[in-house]
Amino acid sequence: ITFLFSTHDARVVKKARRVITIEDGKVVSDETR
């Protein structure tokens, strides 16, 4: 199962296996943990 959501909460980001950062509508990083 895949969940996609947006957050600015660092506590939530820390629990994610993958974090994709988007700035001005463009992907600026794609991090797998």
Backbone as numpy.savetxt, mean C-alpha at the origin, in Angstrom:
# Nx Ny Nz CAx CAy CAz Cx Cy Cz
-7.57 -14.90 -1.44 -8.42 -13.74 -1.44 -7.53 -12.51 -1.44
-7.88 -11.53 -2.23 -7.14 -10.27 -2.29 -8.04 -9.13 -1.83
-7.51 -8.29 -0.98 -8.22 -7.10 -0.54 -7.44 -5.89 -1.01
-8.13 -4.92 -1.53 -7.50 -3.68 -1.98 -8.17 -2.54 -1.25
-7.35 -1.74 -0.56 -7.91 -0.57 0.12 -6.86 0.50 0.25
-7.33 1.68 0.55 -6.45 2.84 0.68 -6.42 3.28 2.13
-5.23 3.65 2.61 -5.11 4.12 3.99 -3.93 5.07 4.12
-4.02 5.91 5.11 -2.91 6.78 5.50 -2.44 6.42 6.91
-3.01 5.33 7.44 -2.72 4.89 8.80 -1.51 3.95 8.79
-0.41 4.40 9.36 0.84 3.62 9.37 0.67 2.28 10.08
-0.22 2.19 11.05 -0.45 0.91 11.76 -1.03 -0.14 10.81
-1.89 0.29 9.92 -2.48 -0.63 8.94 -1.44 -1.03 7.90
-0.66 -0.08 7.45 0.37 -0.34 6.43 1.37 -1.38 6.94
1.73 -1.32 8.21 2.70 -2.26 8.78 2.24 -3.71 8.68
0.94 -3.95 8.63 0.41 -5.31 8.60 0.27 -5.86 7.18
0.44 -5.02 6.19 0.24 -5.45 4.80 1.42 -6.26 4.28
1.14 -7.23 3.42 2.20 -8.01 2.77 2.76 -7.27 1.57
1.94 -6.44 0.97 2.39 -5.67 -0.20 1.84 -4.25 -0.08
2.71 -3.27 -0.34 2.31 -1.87 -0.26 2.67 -1.20 -1.58
1.67 -0.66 -2.25 1.88 0.09 -3.49 1.61 1.55 -3.17
2.59 2.40 -3.39 2.46 3.83 -3.11 2.18 4.58 -4.40
1.12 5.39 -4.37 0.72 6.17 -5.54 0.77 7.65 -5.19
1.44 8.42 -6.03 1.50 9.88 -5.86 1.11 10.53 -7.18
0.22 11.49 -7.12 -0.24 12.20 -8.31 -0.72 11.25 -9.40
-1.39 10.16 -8.98 -1.96 9.22 -9.93 -0.98 8.24 -10.55
0.27 8.23 -10.08 1.28 7.34 -10.63 1.88 6.46 -9.54
2.17 5.20 -9.87 2.81 4.29 -8.93 4.26 4.74 -8.75
4.65 5.01 -7.50 6.02 5.44 -7.23 6.82 4.35 -6.50
6.12 3.37 -5.92 6.82 2.23 -5.33 5.86 1.06 -5.18
6.44 -0.14 -5.22 5.70 -1.39 -5.07 6.56 -2.28 -4.19
6.18 -2.42 -2.93 7.01 -3.12 -1.94 6.32 -4.39 -1.47
7.02 -5.52 -1.57 6.55 -6.79 -1.03 7.35 -7.07 0.24
6.65 -7.44 1.28 7.32 -7.66 2.58 7.37 -9.10 2.95
